[in-house]
Amino acid sequence: MRLTEKEIDIIRETAHEVFGQNIQITLFGSRVNDQAKGGDIDLMIEVYENVDRPALLSARVASRVSRSLAGRAVDVVLKAPNLKTQPIHEIAARSGIVL
């Protein structure tokens, strides 16, 4: 996994500020491959309650993490009971690392 402990802490703290404590954060995509270089930070945040304004909240996490990490690109995929499951959710769950 190509994230430092400090970066992981920033991601966790930010996601918990926005969504609360009852969530699971999964890193997926190129950052789970230690041999790769570059790439954005792809996160799936699983929330166990219905979420109002999912696009706004996902963007809020992505922008806050990005600012805290010197502008690094961050993509957030949200999974919640009231949101339709997409293939990207299955990819993240299968290939990702829970933070």
PyRosetta script that sets phi, psi and omega in degrees:
from pyrosetta import init, pose_from_sequence

init()
pose = pose_from_sequence("MRLTEKEIDIIRETAHEVFGQNIQITLFGSRVNDQAKGGDIDLMIEVYENVDRPALLSARVASRVSRSLAGRAVDVVLKAPNLKTQPIHEIAARSGIVL")
pose.set_psi(1, 131.5)
pose.set_omega(1, -177.4)
pose.set_phi(2, -103.1)
pose.set_psi(2, 62.5)
pose.set_omega(2, 170.9)
pose.set_phi(3, -138.1)
pose.set_psi(3, 144.4)
pose.set_omega(3, 175.5)
pose.set_phi(4, -84.1)
pose.set_psi(4, 165.5)
pose.set_omega(4, 176.5)
pose.set_phi(5, -60.1)
pose.set_psi(5, -38.1)
pose.set_omega(5, 178.4)
pose.set_phi(6, -63.4)
pose.set_psi(6, -42.6)
pose.set_omega(6, 178.0)
pose.set_phi(7, -64.2)
pose.set_psi(7, -40.8)
pose.set_omega(7, 177.8)
pose.set_phi(8, -62.7)
pose.set_psi(8, -43.0)
pose.set_omega(8, 178.2)
pose.set_phi(9, -60.9)
pose.set_psi(9, -42.0)
pose.set_omega(9, 178.7)
pose.set_phi(10, -62.1)
pose.set_psi(10, -44.8)
pose.set_omega(10, 179.5)
pose.set_phi(11, -61.8)
pose.set_psi(11, -48.2)
pose.set_omega(11, -179.6)
pose.set_phi(12, -60.9)
pose.set_psi(12, -49.9)
pose.set_omega(12, -177.8)
pose.set_phi(13, -59.7)
pose.set_psi(13, -43.6)
pose.set_omega(13, -178.5)
pose.set_phi(14, -65.9)
pose.set_psi(14, -47.0)
pose.set_omega(14, -179.9)
pose.set_phi(15, -61.9)
pose.set_psi(15, -39.8)
pose.set_omega(15, 178.9)
pose.set_phi(16, -68.5)
pose.set_psi(16, -35.7)
pose.set_omega(16, 176.4)
pose.set_phi(17, -61.3)
pose.set_psi(17, -39.0)
pose.set_omega(17, -176.0)
pose.set_phi(18, -83.4)
pose.set_psi(18, -42.4)
pose.set_omega(18, -171.8)
pose.set_phi(19, -109.9)
pose.set_psi(19, -7.7)
pose.set_omega(19, -176.2)
pose.set_phi(20, 92.2)
pose.set_psi(20, -174.9)
pose.set_omega(20, -173.3)
pose.set_phi(21, -84.3)
pose.set_psi(21, -25.1)
pose.set_omega(21, -173.6)
pose.set_phi(22, -86.9)
pose.set_psi(22, 68.3)
pose.set_omega(22, -179.6)
pose.set_phi(23, -140.2)
pose.set_psi(23, 165.9)
pose.set_omega(23, 170.6)
pose.set_phi(24, -126.6)
pose.set_psi(24, 132.6)
pose.set_omega(24, -179.0)
pose.set_phi(25, -112.1)
pose.set_psi(25, 127.2)
pose.set_omega(25, -179.9)
pose.set_phi(26, -122.6)
pose.set_psi(26, 127.6)
pose.set_omega(26, 172.9)
pose.set_phi(27, -89.1)
pose.set_psi(27, 132.8)
pose.set_omega(27, 176.9)
pose.set_phi(28, -142.5)
pose.set_psi(28, 178.5)
pose.set_omega(28, -179.5)
pose.set_phi(29, 86.2)
pose.set_psi(29, -156.8)
pose.set_omega(29, -171.8)
pose.set_phi(30, -64.1)
pose.set_psi(30, -25.2)
pose.set_omega(30, -177.3)
pose.set_phi(31, -70.8)
pose.set_psi(31, -13.3)
pose.set_omega(31, 176.1)
pose.set_phi(32, -84.0)
pose.set_psi(32, -11.6)
pose.set_omega(32, -179.0)
pose.set_phi(33, -94.9)
pose.set_psi(33, 110.4)
pose.set_omega(33, -179.1)
pose.set_phi(34, -65.6)
pose.set_psi(34, -20.0)
pose.set_omega(34, -178.2)
pose.set_phi(35, -87.3)
pose.set_psi(35, -17.0)
pose.set_omega(35, -177.4)
pose.set_phi(36, -77.7)
pose.set_psi(36, 166.5)
pose.set_omega(36, 176.9)
pose.set_phi(37, -126.8)
pose.set_psi(37, 149.8)
pose.set_omega(37, 176.2)
pose.set_phi(38, 64.4)
pose.set_psi(38, -154.4)
pose.set_omega(38, 178.3)
pose.set_phi(39, 92.5)
pose.set_psi(39, 153.0)
pose.set_omega(39, 178.2)
pose.set_phi(40, -81.3)
pose.set_psi(40, 177.2)
pose.set_omega(40, 177.9)
pose.set_phi(41, -101.6)
pose.set_psi(41, 114.7)
pose.set_omega(41, 179.5)
pose.set_phi(42, -102.2)
pose.set_psi(42, 123.3)
pose.set_omega(42, -178.1)
pose.set_phi(43, -125.2)
pose.set_psi(43, 139.3)
pose.set_omega(43, 166.9)
pose.set_phi(44, -111.9)
pose.set_psi(44, 125.9)
pose.set_omega(44, 176.5)
pose.set_phi(45, -110.4)
pose.set_psi(45, 118.8)
pose.set_omega(45, 178.7)
pose.set_phi(46, -100.3)
pose.set_psi(46, 121.9)
pose.set_omega(46, 179.9)
pose.set_phi(47, -111.3)
pose.set_psi(47, 137.6)
pose.set_omega(47, -172.6)
pose.set_phi(48, -96.3)
pose.set_psi(48, 5.8)
pose.set_omega(48, 175.4)
pose.set_phi(49, -124.9)
pose.set_psi(49, 160.7)
pose.set_omega(49, 176.6)
pose.set_phi(50, -59.7)
pose.set_psi(50, 147.0)
pose.set_omega(50, -176.4)
pose.set_phi(51, -121.7)
pose.set_psi(51, 126.6)
pose.set_omega(51, 171.7)
pose.set_phi(52, -90.0)
pose.set_psi(52, 143.4)
pose.set_omega(52, 178.7)
pose.set_phi(53, 56.7)
pose.set_psi(53, 54.2)
pose.set_omega(53, -176.8)
pose.set_phi(54, -60.0)
pose.set_psi(54, -38.2)
pose.set_omega(54, -179.6)
pose.set_phi(55, -64.7)
pose.set_psi(55, -42.1)
pose.set_omega(55, 179.4)
pose.set_phi(56, -63.7)
pose.set_psi(56, -45.0)
pose.set_omega(56, -177.7)
pose.set_phi(57, -69.0)
pose.set_psi(57, -39.2)
pose.set_omega(57, 175.7)
pose.set_phi(58, -62.0)
pose.set_psi(58, -44.5)
pose.set_omega(58, 178.7)
pose.set_phi(59, -64.3)
pose.set_psi(59, -36.1)
pose.set_omega(59, 178.6)
pose.set_phi(60, -62.1)
pose.set_psi(60, -46.1)
pose.set_omega(60, 178.2)
pose.set_phi(61, -63.4)
pose.set_psi(61, -48.5)
pose.set_omega(61, -177.6)
pose.set_phi(62, -58.8)
pose.set_psi(62, -45.0)
pose.set_omega(62, -177.1)
pose.set_phi(63, -70.3)
pose.set_psi(63, -39.0)
pose.set_omega(63, 179.2)
pose.set_phi(64, -66.9)
pose.set_psi(64, -42.9)
pose.set_omega(64, 178.3)
pose.set_phi(65, -64.9)
pose.set_psi(65, -44.6)
pose.set_omega(65, 179.5)
pose.set_phi(66, -57.6)
pose.set_psi(66, -46.6)
pose.set_omega(66, 178.5)
pose.set_phi(67, -62.2)
pose.set_psi(67, -39.9)
pose.set_omega(67, -179.6)
pose.set_phi(68, -69.9)
pose.set_psi(68, -21.9)
pose.set_omega(68, -178.0)
pose.set_phi(69, -110.6)
pose.set_psi(69, 38.9)
pose.set_omega(69, 173.6)
pose.set_phi(70, 57.4)
pose.set_psi(70, 36.2)
pose.set_omega(70, 174.4)
pose.set_phi(71, 85.6)
pose.set_psi(71, 8.5)
pose.set_omega(71, 177.9)
pose.set_phi(72, -60.1)
pose.set_psi(72, 139.3)
pose.set_omega(72, -179.4)
pose.set_phi(73, -68.3)
pose.set_psi(73, 133.9)
pose.set_omega(73, -178.9)
pose.set_phi(74, -133.2)
pose.set_psi(74, 129.3)
pose.set_omega(74, 174.6)
pose.set_phi(75, -114.6)
pose.set_psi(75, 134.8)
pose.set_omega(75, -179.9)
pose.set_phi(76, -122.2)
pose.set_psi(76, 126.3)
pose.set_omega(76, 173.5)
pose.set_phi(77, -108.4)
pose.set_psi(77, 130.7)
pose.set_omega(77, -176.7)
pose.set_phi(78, -106.8)
pose.set_psi(78, 137.4)
pose.set_omega(78, 175.5)
pose.set_phi(79, -124.3)
pose.set_psi(79, 126.4)
pose.set_omega(79, -179.1)
pose.set_phi(80, -151.0)
pose.set_psi(80, 159.3)
pose.set_omega(80, -177.5)
pose.set_phi(81, -58.0)
pose.set_psi(81, -30.7)
pose.set_omega(81, -177.2)
pose.set_phi(82, -93.7)
pose.set_psi(82, 6.1)
pose.set_omega(82, 179.5)
pose.set_phi(83, -110.3)
pose.set_psi(83, 143.5)
pose.set_omega(83, 179.9)
pose.set_phi(84, -67.5)
pose.set_psi(84, 134.0)
pose.set_omega(84, 176.9)
pose.set_phi(85, -75.6)
pose.set_psi(85, 132.9)
pose.set_omega(85, -179.2)
pose.set_phi(86, -114.4)
pose.set_psi(86, 163.0)
pose.set_omega(86, 176.7)
pose.set_phi(87, -56.0)
pose.set_psi(87, -32.0)
pose.set_omega(87, -179.8)
pose.set_phi(88, -61.9)
pose.set_psi(88, -32.3)
pose.set_omega(88, 177.6)
pose.set_phi(89, -64.1)
pose.set_psi(89, -41.5)
pose.set_omega(89, 179.4)
pose.set_phi(90, -68.3)
pose.set_psi(90, -39.7)
pose.set_omega(90, 177.7)
pose.set_phi(91, -62.0)
pose.set_psi(91, -46.7)
pose.set_omega(91, -179.2)
pose.set_phi(92, -62.5)
pose.set_psi(92, -43.4)
pose.set_omega(92, -179.3)
pose.set_phi(93, -66.0)
pose.set_psi(93, -37.8)
pose.set_omega(93, -177.0)
pose.set_phi(94, -76.1)
pose.set_psi(94, -39.5)
pose.set_omega(94, -172.5)
pose.set_phi(95, -108.9)
pose.set_psi(95, -3.9)
pose.set_omega(95, -173.4)
pose.set_phi(96, -89.0)
pose.set_psi(96, 174.4)
pose.set_omega(96, 178.0)
pose.set_phi(97, -122.0)
pose.set_psi(97, 124.9)
pose.set_omega(97, 178.7)
pose.set_phi(98, -72.5)
pose.set_psi(98, 129.2)
pose.set_omega(98, -180.0)
pose.set_phi(99, -89.6)
pose.dump_pdb("model.pdb")
